Amino acid sequence: QVQLVESGGGLVQAGGSLRLSCAASGRSFSRYTMGWFRQAPGKEREFVAAILWSGGSIRYADSVKGRFTISRDNAKNTVYLQMNSLKPEDTAVYYCAADGTMTIFQNPALAGYAYWGQGTQVSVSS
């Protein structure tokens, strides 16, 4: 069982930055694919970024490439999402997710992760 707790959300002006953190419980954190997803009001949850267990493979949604950076610290059981040059369209609830299956390892943009956090609100004003 893995528990995920996100933090770092808030209100920021367009062009600003925020860093989200996701603290994970459980011994096997380093073996999990970790992902960030977001859901805006009235929209479906969408993939933002993912990082494989070793940190050597990273994926981003096209909408955040060049602005967001995902990273992980396996010693601290924590994954981060550094968000720069934020836009009003980045406003959403951001969720951290974890999964240890080969399916997600091979397709980290899929939403079928086994474990999810409660979400943290990110609001970007224009």
Backbone as a printed PyTorch tensor [residue, N CA C, xyz], in Angstrom:
tensor([[[  0.8430,  -1.1910,   0.0000],
         [  0.0000,   0.0000,   0.0000],
         [  0.8780,   1.2400,   0.0000]],

        [[  0.5050,   2.1980,  -0.8020],
         [  1.2460,   3.4490,  -0.8980],
         [  0.2900,   4.5970,  -0.6180]],

        [[  0.6980,   5.5090,   0.2130],
         [ -0.0690,   6.7310,   0.4500],
         [  0.7080,   7.9190,  -0.0760]],

        [[ -0.0060,   8.8000,  -0.7560],
         [  0.6180,   9.9580,  -1.3840],
         [ -0.0130,  11.2340,  -0.8370]],

        [[  0.8290,  12.1950,  -0.5010],
         [  0.3360,  13.4700,   0.0140],
         [  1.0040,  14.6000,  -0.7510]],

        [[  0.1880,  15.3630,  -1.4830],
         [  0.7060,  16.4850,  -2.2550],
         [  0.7120,  17.7590,  -1.4130]],

        [[  1.6120,  18.6580,  -1.7690],
         [  1.6560,  19.9770,  -1.1490],
         [  2.2880,  20.9560,  -2.1280]],

        [[  2.1540,  22.2390,  -1.8160],
         [  2.8100,  23.2610,  -2.6210],
         [  1.9100,  24.0350,  -3.5620]],

        [[  0.6370,  23.6610,  -3.6290],
         [ -0.2690,  24.4070,  -4.4900],
         [ -0.5520,  25.7850,  -3.9330]],

        [[ -1.2270,  26.5940,  -4.7410],
         [ -1.5700,  27.9330,  -4.2940],
         [ -2.0080,  28.8120,  -5.4400]],

        [[ -2.0940,  30.1030,  -5.1500],
         [ -2.4980,  31.0940,  -6.1400],
         [ -1.2690,  31.8710,  -6.5810]],

        [[ -1.0830,  31.9970,  -7.8720],
         [  0.0780,  32.6960,  -8.4150],
         [ -0.3520,  33.4690,  -9.6560]],

        [[  0.3440,  34.5480,  -9.9400],
         [  0.0610,  35.3120, -11.1540],
         [  0.6720,  34.6290, -12.3680]],

        [[  0.0980,  34.8950, -13.5180],
         [  0.6420,  34.3610, -14.7580],
         [  2.1190,  34.7510, -14.8810]],

        [[  2.9220,  33.7860, -15.3140],
         [  4.3590,  33.9950, -15.4200],
         [  5.1230,  33.5810, -14.1840]],

        [[  4.4100,  33.3070, -13.1150],
         [  5.0520,  32.9120, -11.8640],
         [  5.3900,  31.4400, -11.8100]],

        [[  5.8700,  31.0270, -10.6510],
         [  6.3320,  29.6500, -10.4660],
         [  5.7670,  29.0590,  -9.1820]],

        [[  5.6270,  27.7610,  -9.1890],
         [  5.2810,  26.9920,  -8.0060],
         [  6.0220,  25.6700,  -8.0680]],

        [[  6.3010,  25.0980,  -6.8980],
         [  6.8640,  23.7540,  -6.8520],
         [  5.9540,  22.8670,  -6.0280]],

        [[  5.4360,  21.8390,  -6.6630],
         [  4.6170,  20.8580,  -5.9710],
         [  5.4940,  19.7250,  -5.4620]],

        [[  5.1230,  19.2100,  -4.3150],
         [  5.8050,  18.0540,  -3.7510],
         [  4.7910,  16.9500,  -3.5030]],

        [[  5.2560,  15.7260,  -3.5910],
         [  4.4120,  14.5730,  -3.3010],
         [  5.2220,  13.6180,  -2.4490]],

        [[  4.8210,  13.5040,  -1.1970],
         [  5.5030,  12.6150,  -0.2620],
         [  4.8060,  11.2600,  -0.2550]],

        [[  5.5760,  10.2140,  -0.4200],
         [  5.0250,   8.8700,  -0.4970],
         [  5.4380,   8.0220,   0.6840]],

        [[  4.5270,   7.2140,   1.1490],
         [  4.8520,   6.2290,   2.1790],
         [  5.1230,   4.9020,   1.4830]],

        [[  5.7400,   3.9810,   2.1760],
         [  5.9620,   2.6710,   1.5780],
         [  7.4200,   2.4280,   1.2600]],

        [[  7.8350,   1.1730,   1.3590],
         [  9.2430,   0.8260,   1.1930],
         [  9.7000,   0.8170,  -0.2530]],

        [[  8.7850,   0.5680,  -1.1570],
         [  9.1960,   0.3220,  -2.5420],
         [  9.0750,   1.5610,  -3.4300]],

        [[  9.1330,   2.7260,  -2.8230],
         [  8.9490,   3.9620,  -3.5880],
         [  9.8660,   4.0130,  -4.7940]],

        [[ 11.1050,   3.6300,  -4.5970],
         [ 12.0900,   3.7600,  -5.6760],
         [ 11.7490,   2.8890,  -6.8780]],

        [[ 10.8590,   1.9270,  -6.7160],
         [ 10.4990,   1.0370,  -7.8190],
         [  9.2760,   1.5090,  -8.5870]],

        [[  8.6330,   2.5630,  -8.1040],
         [  7.3900,   3.0010,  -8.7170],
         [  7.6200,   4.0460,  -9.8000]],

        [[  6.7970,   3.9540, -10.8280],
         [  6.6480,   5.0710, -11.7460],
         [  5.8000,   6.1200, -11.0420]],

        [[  6.2350,   7.3510, -11.0810],
         [  5.5170,   8.4480, -10.4350],
         [  5.0160,   9.4150, -11.5010]],

        [[  3.7760,   9.8050, -11.3640],
         [  3.1850,  10.7080, -12.3500],
         [  2.4760,  11.8780, -11.7030]],

        [[  2.3350,  12.9290, -12.4640],
         [  1.5070,  14.0800, -12.0910],
         [  0.4100,  14.2150, -13.1470]],

        [[ -0.7880,  14.3750, -12.6730],
         [ -1.9540,  14.6220, -13.5240],
         [ -2.6540,  15.8650, -13.0100]],

        [[ -3.5360,  16.4190, -13.8180],
         [ -4.3150,  17.5690, -13.3600],
         [ -5.7230,  17.4990, -13.9250]],

        [[ -6.6180,  18.1480, -13.2140],
         [ -8.0060,  18.1820, -13.6400],
         [ -8.5700,  19.5730, -13.4080]],

        [[ -8.9470,  20.2210, -14.4910],
         [ -9.5680,  21.5360, -14.4210],
         [-11.0820,  21.3650, -14.3230]],

        [[-11.7830,  22.3620, -13.8030],
         [-13.2430,  22.2660, -13.6790],
         [-13.9090,  21.9680, -15.0180]],

        [[-14.7570,  20.9570, -15.0290],
         [-15.4840,  20.6070, -16.2320],
         [-14.6880,  19.8440, -17.2670]],

        [[-13.4570,  19.4920, -16.9220],
         [-12.6070,  18.7740, -17.8720],
         [-12.1760,  17.4410, -17.2900]],

        [[-11.7170,  16.5650, -18.1680],
         [-11.2210,  15.2740, -17.7180],
         [ -9.8150,  15.4250, -17.1580]],

        [[ -9.4530,  14.4660, -16.3130],
         [ -8.1020,  14.4520, -15.7790],
         [ -7.1200,  14.2040, -16.9210]],

        [[ -6.0290,  14.9650, -16.9240],
         [ -5.0560,  14.8300, -18.0020],
         [ -3.6440,  14.6260, -17.4670]],

        [[ -2.8570,  13.9570, -18.2450],
         [ -1.4600,  13.6840, -17.9110],
         [ -0.6500,  14.9680, -17.9840]],

        [[  0.2650,  15.1200, -17.0260],
         [  1.1710,  16.2680, -17.0150],
         [  2.6150,  15.8140, -17.2010]],

        [[  3.0670,  14.9040, -16.3400],
         [  4.4550,  14.4650, -16.4040],
         [  4.6010,  13.1520, -15.6460]],

        [[  5.6370,  12.3970, -15.9980],
         [  5.9270,  11.1530, -15.2940],
         [  7.4230,  10.9110, -15.2880]],

        [[  7.8450,  10.1850, -14.2630],
         [  9.2590,   9.8550, -14.1240],
         [  9.3630,   8.4080, -13.6850]],

        [[ 10.2210,   7.6560, -14.3610],
         [ 10.3690,   6.2570, -14.0250],
         [ 11.2350,   6.1000, -12.7770]],

        [[ 11.3430,   4.8640, -12.2930],
         [ 11.9240,   4.6150, -10.9820],
         [ 13.3350,   5.1530, -10.8510]],

        [[ 14.1150,   5.0510, -11.9130],
         [ 15.5060,   5.4700, -11.8340],
         [ 15.6880,   6.9570, -12.0690]],

        [[ 14.6300,   7.6190, -12.5270],
         [ 14.7580,   9.0260, -12.8880],
         [ 15.3570,   9.2270, -14.2590]],

        [[ 15.7280,   8.1250, -14.9250],
         [ 16.3890,   8.2520, -16.2110],
         [ 15.4520,   8.4760, -17.3730]],

        [[ 14.1750,   8.2020, -17.1760],
         [ 13.2260,   8.3980, -18.2620],
         [ 12.1020,   9.2870, -17.7740]],

        [[ 11.8550,  10.3530, -18.5040],
         [ 10.8570,  11.3480, -18.1140],
         [  9.9690,  11.6510, -19.3060]],

        [[  8.6990,  11.8090, -19.0350],
         [  7.7490,  12.1830, -20.0760],
         [  6.9960,  13.4440, -19.6610]],

        [[  6.6570,  14.2610, -20.6290],
         [  5.8610,  15.4570, -20.3800],
         [  4.7430,  15.5580, -21.3980]],

        [[  3.6440,  16.1420, -20.9690],
         [  2.6090,  16.5320, -21.9130],
         [  3.1450,  17.6890, -22.7480]],

        [[  2.7170,  17.7590, -23.9910],
         [  3.2000,  18.8260, -24.8710],
         [  2.8910,  20.2060, -24.2940]],

        [[  1.7910,  20.3110, -23.5860],
         [  1.3520,  21.6060, -23.0800],
         [  2.2620,  22.1660, -21.9880]],

        [[  3.1020,  21.3230, -21.3950],
         [  3.9610,  21.7980, -20.2980],
         [  5.4460,  21.6670, -20.6060]],

        [[  5.7880,  21.0920, -21.7380],
         [  7.2070,  20.9250, -22.0900],
         [  7.9120,  22.2720, -22.1130]],

        [[  9.0930,  22.2950, -21.5080],
         [  9.8740,  23.5150, -21.4710],
         [  9.5120,  24.4330, -20.3190]],

        [[  8.4080,  24.1510, -19.6320],
         [  7.9780,  24.9880, -18.5070],
         [  7.9830,  24.2190, -17.1930]],

        [[  7.6300,  22.9530, -17.2350],
         [  7.5510,  22.1240, -16.0290],
         [  8.7150,  21.1410, -16.0030]],

        [[  9.1620,  20.8220, -14.7800],
         [ 10.2190,  19.8360, -14.5990],
         [  9.8250,  18.8870, -13.4800]],

        [[  9.8280,  17.5930, -13.7890],
         [  9.5490,  16.5830, -12.7760],
         [ 10.8760,  15.9990, -12.3060]],

        [[ 10.9440,  15.7100, -11.0180],
         [ 12.1460,  15.0920, -10.4670],
         [ 11.7340,  14.2600,  -9.2620]],

        [[ 12.6470,  13.4300,  -8.8030],
         [ 12.3450,  12.5970,  -7.6480],
         [ 13.5770,  12.4520,  -6.7870]],

        [[ 13.3400,  12.2770,  -5.5050],
         [ 14.3970,  12.0070,  -4.5430],
         [ 14.0020,  10.7180,  -3.8340]],

        [[ 14.5750,   9.6210,  -4.2800],
         [ 14.1840,   8.3280,  -3.7190],
         [ 14.5740,   8.1900,  -2.2520]],

        [[ 15.5980,   8.8870,  -1.8390],
         [ 15.9990,   8.8310,  -0.4270],
         [ 14.9500,   9.4900,   0.4660]],

        [[ 14.2170,  10.4470,  -0.0910],
         [ 13.1940,  11.1530,   0.6760],
         [ 11.7920,  10.6850,   0.3230]],

        [[ 11.6850,   9.6930,  -0.5500],
         [ 10.3690,   9.2110,  -0.9850],
         [  9.4880,  10.3600,  -1.4760]],

        [[ 10.0630,  11.2180,  -2.2640],
         [  9.3490,  12.4180,  -2.6960],
         [  9.5680,  12.6650,  -4.1830]],

        [[  8.4970,  13.0940,  -4.8380],
         [  8.5820,  13.5160,  -6.2250],
         [  8.1320,  14.9690,  -6.2930]],

        [[  8.7460,  15.7050,  -7.1940],
         [  8.5070,  17.1400,  -7.3000],
         [  8.0240,  17.5050,  -8.7010]],

        [[  7.3060,  18.5970,  -8.7600],
         [  6.9360,  19.1760, -10.0540],
         [  7.2090,  20.6680,  -9.9700]],

        [[  8.2860,  21.0940, -10.6020],
         [  8.6100,  22.5110, -10.6720],
         [  7.8780,  23.1160, -11.8580]],

        [[  7.0610,  24.1150, -11.5910],
         [  6.2340,  24.7180, -12.6370],
         [  6.6380,  26.1760, -12.8010]],

        [[  7.1590,  26.4990, -13.9580],
         [  7.5750,  27.8580, -14.2800],
         [  6.7140,  28.4170, -15.4040]],

        [[  6.7630,  29.7130, -15.5660],
         [  6.0150,  30.3860, -16.6340],
         [  4.5630,  29.9330, -16.6590]],

        [[  3.9550,  29.9420, -15.4970],
         [  2.5910,  29.4460, -15.3780],
         [  1.6120,  30.3080, -16.1550]],

        [[  0.6030,  29.6360, -16.6930],
         [ -0.4340,  30.2820, -17.4900],
         [ -1.7920,  30.0510, -16.8290]],

        [[ -2.7600,  30.9120, -17.0870],
         [ -4.1000,  30.6870, -16.5210],
         [ -4.6560,  29.3130, -16.8630]],

        [[ -4.3140,  28.7940, -18.0220],
         [ -4.8150,  27.4640, -18.4140],
         [ -4.1660,  26.3260, -17.6380]],

        [[ -3.1790,  26.6230, -16.8170],
         [ -2.5970,  25.6130, -15.9290],
         [ -3.4200,  25.4430, -14.6560]],

        [[ -4.4120,  26.2980, -14.4680],
         [ -5.2610,  26.2060, -13.2830],
         [ -5.9840,  24.8720, -13.2410]],

        [[ -5.8130,  24.1540, -12.1410],
         [ -6.3930,  22.8220, -11.9980],
         [ -6.0560,  22.2730, -10.6210]],

        [[ -6.6860,  21.1680, -10.2950],
         [ -6.2390,  20.3720,  -9.1570],
         [ -5.1810,  19.4070,  -9.6800]],

        [[ -4.0350,  19.4130,  -9.0450],
         [ -2.9210,  18.5630,  -9.4620],
         [ -2.8420,  17.3420,  -8.5470]],

        [[ -2.7370,  16.1800,  -9.1790],
         [ -2.6840,  14.9210,  -8.4620],
         [ -1.3690,  14.2080,  -8.7120]],

        [[ -0.8580,  13.6350,  -7.6620],
         [  0.3100,  12.7750,  -7.7350],
         [ -0.1780,  11.3310,  -7.8100]],

        [[  0.5230,  10.4980,  -8.5750],
         [  0.1250,   9.1070,  -8.7200],
         [  1.3540,   8.2080,  -8.7270]],

        [[  1.1510,   6.9750,  -8.2810],
         [  2.2430,   6.0130,  -8.2250],
         [  1.7620,   4.6530,  -8.7120]],

        [[  2.6550,   3.9440,  -9.3710],
         [  2.2850,   2.6140,  -9.8590],
         [  3.5280,   1.7730, -10.0830]],

        [[  3.3990,   0.4830,  -9.7660],
         [  4.5340,  -0.4090,  -9.8940],
         [  4.4120,  -1.4300, -11.0050]],

        [[  3.4110,  -1.2910, -11.8590],
         [  3.2070,  -2.2990, -12.8920],
         [  3.9810,  -1.9990, -14.1700]],

        [[  4.1900,  -3.0370, -14.9540],
         [  4.8710,  -2.8780, -16.2340],
         [  4.0170,  -2.0710, -17.2090]],

        [[  2.7020,  -2.1940, -17.0720],
         [  1.8060,  -1.4500, -17.9760],
         [  2.0710,   0.0470, -17.8760]],

        [[  2.1180,   0.5620, -16.6550],
         [  2.3600,   1.9900, -16.4650],
         [  3.8110,   2.3300, -16.7380]],

        [[  4.7200,   1.4380, -16.4290],
         [  6.1390,   1.6590, -16.7350],
         [  6.3270,   1.9290, -18.2170]],

        [[  5.6050,   1.1420, -19.0310],
         [  5.7310,   1.2800, -20.4840],
         [  4.8650,   2.4000, -21.0520]],

        [[  3.8320,   2.7670, -20.3300],
         [  2.8990,   3.8060, -20.8080],
         [  2.5780,   4.7730, -19.6680]],

        [[  3.5260,   5.5390, -19.2110],
         [  3.3370,   6.3700, -18.0220],
         [  2.3300,   7.4920, -18.1700]],

        [[  1.8670,   7.7560, -19.3690],
         [  0.8600,   8.7980, -19.5590],
         [ -0.5590,   8.2870, -19.3470]],

        [[ -0.6950,   6.9710, -19.2140],
         [ -2.0230,   6.4210, -18.9490],
         [ -2.4720,   6.7840, -17.5500]],

        [[ -3.7800,   6.8960, -17.3590],
         [ -4.3090,   7.2980, -16.0550],
         [ -4.5650,   6.1180, -15.1290]],

        [[ -4.1630,   4.9230, -15.5130],
         [ -4.4740,   3.7500, -14.7010],
         [ -3.5220,   3.4770, -13.5540]],

        [[ -2.9940,   4.5190, -12.9320],
         [ -2.1020,   4.3250, -11.7920],
         [ -2.8650,   3.7260, -10.6180]],

        [[ -2.1700,   2.9420,  -9.8190],
         [ -2.8190,   2.2460,  -8.7040],
         [ -3.0940,   3.1650,  -7.5160]],

        [[ -2.2100,   4.1240,  -7.2950],
         [ -2.3050,   4.9610,  -6.0960],
         [ -2.3530,   6.4350,  -6.4830]],

        [[ -3.2090,   7.1740,  -5.7770],
         [ -3.4060,   8.5920,  -6.0590],
         [ -3.4130,   9.3990,  -4.7640]],

        [[ -2.9050,  10.6180,  -4.8500],
         [ -3.0190,  11.5370,  -3.7390],
         [ -4.3610,  12.2410,  -3.7730]],

        [[ -4.5550,  13.1190,  -2.7860],
         [ -5.8400,  13.8030,  -2.6600],
         [ -5.9310,  15.0490,  -3.5390]],

        [[ -4.8130,  15.4790,  -4.0710],
         [ -4.7890,  16.6270,  -4.9700],
         [ -4.4680,  17.9230,  -4.2610]],

        [[ -3.8760,  18.8390,  -5.0080],
         [ -3.5850,  20.1790,  -4.4920],
         [ -3.9760,  21.1860,  -5.5630]],

        [[ -4.6260,  22.2630,  -5.1330],
         [ -5.1490,  23.2470,  -6.0730],
         [ -4.0520,  24.2010,  -6.5210]],

        [[ -3.9730,  24.3990,  -7.8170],
         [ -3.1020,  25.4100,  -8.4090],
         [ -3.9860,  26.3780,  -9.1810]],

        [[ -3.8970,  27.6530,  -8.8310],
         [ -4.6980,  28.6720,  -9.5000],
         [ -3.7620,  29.7430, -10.0450]],

        [[ -3.9010,  30.0510, -11.3270],
         [ -3.0500,  31.0320, -11.9780],
         [ -3.9300,  32.1670, -12.4750]],

        [[ -3.6770,  33.3540, -11.9680],
         [ -4.4870,  34.5140, -12.3640],
         [ -3.8320,  35.2430, -13.5280]],

        [[ -4.6610,  35.8480, -14.3510],
         [ -4.1360,  36.5550, -15.5240],
         [ -3.8300,  38.0020, -15.2110]]])
